[in-house]
Amino acid sequence: MKQLSFLIKPASSLCNMRCRYCFYADVSDHRSVKSYGVMEEETVRALFARVAEEAPDEVTFAFQGGEPTVAGLAFFKNFCSLARECLPDVEKIHYSLQTNGLLIDDAFAAFLKEEGFLVGLSLDGYRENHNFLRKKADGKDSYTEVMAAYRRLMQYGVDCNILTVVTAPLAKRATKLWQFYQKNKLEFVQLIPCLDDFDATSREAFALTPHLYGAFLKELFPHWVDALVKGEYISVRLFDNLVRQASGEMPEMCGMCGRCSPQLVVEADGSVYPCDFYVLDEWCCGNLRDNSVKEILSHPNMQRFLVPLVSDACKNCRFFHFCRGGCKRYRALYLAKTGYCPYADFLASVERDLTRACRFVFGRR
């Protein structure tokens, strides 16, 4: 079965929030055009034409930003309508959306349910932490509105994950974060490490240090295992993948598969990049208006990006089979600069808990 996946920036770097640590604001500041505005219908049609050329059985369109919902509900309705019109031979079309939730009203939530979107809602834990880090464009707090968006998504039956950026301040409060998840019955969670920007200056107060990240994981994981054993399971994507790997299965999480895969990140003007962390002029691999998917995948920048770069320290690590060298962007900021790997430290500290989790999940108690 042939599958294709695209990560789309329908509103480029436009956003209605001003998060203190925003990585995409930093990315867009480092290219010649900061924002390409809202994607035009001509570009959407060009995308579908390129998909049709490949004749896939399944295709996934994932929307990120900036804030993708700034493109407007009408944009998304038109996108899905055009997808049905232009891709009649594709057996399955999957949609996902990463959003801050501020524009998710009843009409938007109903649409997301109707089209089967998987939604990732950005929520940085408990009220004080979230409001400190995630301000609206007018400088006001956003926690109350984001929680209301979550309740609305649940009311309409939309599949929803919580996305939490782990900053330096939050990394010191792992137990409090876990208690927040439990109290609010947040069942699906993804943890996103906060990285330094490219200049390693403006976000240093929020960016994780390797040792802080290791300590955070070591504190959080036993809570996760205890809840699992008690029948109070919360899906934490990283931990789920670790259990799968420890049990001999393959991970599904990017950065744990031993190599980078092309994400085919599509900016609003149709230009394509290999990874969300590298939407920079020097990594552009062409434009869907001018180039086929095959031409984009064979572009020198794409091929350069896909070359595996794993250090001898990683290859000789006894936990190499878990991360296989890890994410290229993370590795450059952690192991390459400090010689310390938070994953190796974390895994060495929780081996017993990991074994307990595996035995429980797979019935080998």
N, C-alpha and C positions, 0 to 999 in steps of 0.2 A: 504494500500500500504506500503510495507516494504522498508525502506530507510536506507542506510549506508553512512557514511562520514568519510574520512580520511584526515588528514593534514600531508603532506609528505615533508621530508627534503631530496631532491634528491642529494644535495651537502653538506649535514650536515651543519657545521658552516663556510664552505669556503665562501669567499666573495672578490669581487674586489673593495670594498670600505672600508673606515675606519671612519665610522660615530662616532662622539664624544660621543654619548649616547647609542650606540648599546646594547640592552638588551640581545640579544642572545650570543654575545661575552662574556658577564658576566655569563650567564647560562653555557656555555660550559667551561668556566674557572673553574667552581665549580664541575666538574665531572672528573672521572679518564681518560677519553678519550675526548680530546677537539674536534677533528674532525674525523668522520668515512669515510671521502672521498666521492667519488661519488657512488651512489647506483648501485650495480651490477645487471645484468639481472636476476640472480638466485633469488635475493631478490624481484625483481618486480614480477616474476612468483609466488613466495611464497605468496605475497600479493594477487594476483588474485585468487590463489587457495583458500585462506581463504575467500575471497569475495564469490566465487562460492559455498562454503560450506553453506553460509548463505542464498543463493538464494534470494537476494533482487530484488525488481522491479526497484529501482533507486539507483545509487551510485554516490557520489561526491568525486573527487580527487582534493584537494587543495594543491598547491605547495608553500612552503615558504623556508626560509633559516635561517641564511646565505643568500646567493644569489642563488636561485635555477637555474637561467639560466647559471651559471658556469658549470653545468652538461653538457651543450651543446645542440644545437638544435637536434642533432642525438639522444640523449637520449630521448627527448620528443616525437620525431617521432616514435621511437621504442616503447615507453610506450603506446602511443595511438594505435599503430598497434597491440601490444600484447593484449591490452584490448579488442579489437574487436575479436581477435582470441580466447582468454581465457574466455570471458564473453558473449557468444552469446545469453544467455537467459536473460540478464539484459536489460530491456526495454529502460532505459535512463541512459547515462553516462554523468555527468557534470564535467567540468574542470574549475579551477580558478588558477591564478598565481599572487603572490605578488613579485614585482621586482623593482630594482632600475633603470631599463631601459637602462643601459649602453650597453648591448649586443643585444638590440632589433633593428636589421637591417631589411631590406625589407623582407628577407627570413623568419625571425622569425615572423614578423608581419603577413605575408601571412599565415603562418602555424597556428598562434593563431586564425585568422579569420576562417580558414577552419575547425578547430576542435571546434569552438564555445567557446573559453576560455573567461572567465571574468577576466580582468586584474586589479590588484590594483597597481598603480604606485606611488612610494614614491617620494613626492615633498613637501619640507618643506616651501612652500610659496614663497615669493618674493626673488629675487636673492641674496641679502646680507645675509639673514638669512639661506637660503639653502646652499650657498657656505661656510658659516662659520661652519655649523654643519655636512655637508655631503661631505667629501673629498674623492676623489678616492684613491686607494691604493698607488699611487705615490705622493700623497699629493696635487694634482691639483684639481681645482674647477670642479664641475659636473653639475651645473645648465644648461648650454647651451645644453649639451648632453641629459639631462633628458627632457628638453622642446622639443628637436628635436624628442626624442622617443615618446612623447605624440602626437606630430603632425603626426608622422608616424602611430601610432596606430589609430588615427582618420581617416587618409587617407585610411587605409585598412578596416575601419568600425568595429574595435574591440571594444567591450564593455569595458569601462575603468572607474575606480574610482580613485580619487586622495587620497592618504594616507598622512596625515600631522601629524607629531609628535609634540605635543604641549610641548615645553620646557619652562623653566623659562623665558628666554629672549623673546620668541615669545608670551608668555602669556600676556606680557605687551604691545603688539602691535596687539590686536585683530581687531581693526578697519582697520589697514593697511593690515592685512591678508585678511579680507573680501573684501576690495577694489581690492586686487590682484586677488582673485577668480573671481570677477565680470569683471574686465578688460580683463582677459584671457578666459572668458566664460567657466570656469570649472564648469560643471553642477552636478557632483557627488563627494561628499567629505566625507571622514571619518577622524575624529579627534582622535588621539591616545595619551593619556596622557603619558608623559615621567616619568617613575618611577625611584627611587633610585635603585642602584644595591644591591645585597644581603649583601655586606659589608657596604653599605651606605656611601661610601667615594669617589670613583673615578668619579662619575657622579653628585656629589652634586651641581656643578655649573650649570647643565642643568636640573636636575630633578625638577619637579613642587613641590612647597609647596602646601598644601591643600588650603590655602587662595588665592594664585595666581591662582590656577585652578578655584576656585569659581568666582574670579573677571573676569577671561577670559570669562567664560560662560555667566556671567551677561552682559558683554559688547557686546558679539557676537550675542546673541539670538535676541535682538531687531532689529539688522540689517537684520537677516534672516527673521523675521516676516514682516518687512517693504517691503522687496523685494518680499516676497510671495504675499502680498496684491497688489503690483504693477504689478504682472504678470511677475516678474523677478526671479522666483523660482530657488533656488539651493538646491539640495538634500544634506542635512547634516544628516548623518545616526542617530546620537544621537537625534537630534531635530525631525526628522521624527518619531522616535520611541516614543518620549514623546507625540507628538500629537496623535498618535495611542492610547497610553495608556489613555490619558486624555479623549478620546472619547469612552473608554470602550473596545478597542480592545487589543489583546495580542501583546507584543513586539516580534521582531525576533532577537534582538541584544543580544549577549552573555553578561552576567552580569546584565541583567535587568529582568530575568525570575524567580528569586527567588531561583534558585538552579544551581549548576554547572552540566553541562552535559559532558560526556566523549568525548573529541575531537579526541581521537585515533591518537595521534601524532606519526608518523612513522619516526624514524631516518634512516639514510642511511644504517645502518647494519641490519635493520629490527626490532630493539627494539621499544617498544611502551610505550607511556607515556600519562597521562590523560589530560594534558593541555600544551600549548606552553610556559607558564610561569614556568612549573615544569618539564622540560626535564632534570632531575637530576637523578643520580644513585639511590638515595633513593626512587624515585617515579616510577622506571621502573616496568612495569606490564607484562613483558614477551617479547617474540620475535616471529614475524610472521613465522619464519622458524620452530619454535618448538611448537607454541601454536595457538589454534583456537581463533577466535574472542570471542566466549563465555568464554573460559578460561581466556582471557585477561580482559574481562569485570567483571569477578568474582574474579579477583586477589585481595588479601588483600589491596594492595596499591591503586587500583582503588576504592575499596569500602571505604577506609579511606578518599580518596580525595572527594568522592561524599557526605560525611556526611555534611549536612548544618550547618554552624556556624554563626548564626545571633545574634548579641548582643541585650540586652534589649533596649538599646538606639535606635537601628534601629526599633525594633518592636513597640516602643512607638512613633515613629516619624510620624507626620501627612502626610508625603510624602512617607511612606513606600510602598504604592501600586505602586509607580513609579519604584523604584529600587529593592524592596524586599530584601534589604541588600547589593546589589551590588556585584561586582566582589570580590572574595576572596583575590586576590593579592592586589587590590587597597585598600580594607577595612583595611588590615593589616598595610598599610603604612599611611593611613589617619586617620580615626576615632579612631582606636585602639591606635595610638600614640599621637594624639593631642586632641581628643575629639571634633574636629570640622569636620563637614561633608560638603564638597563643594557642593554636590548635593542639600542638604536641604536648604542651604543658597541661592543657585542659584534659586531653584524653588520658594522659598518664595519671591524672588525679581522680578520674571517675571510672576507671576500668571495672571496678566491682559493681558500681551502679549500672553501667552499660550492660554487663553480663546479666544482672538481675532483670533489666528491662527486656532484653532479648528472650530470656527464659519465660517471662510472663507473656509477652506478645505471641510467642510461637509455641506456648503450651508445654515447655520442657522443665517445669518446676519439679 
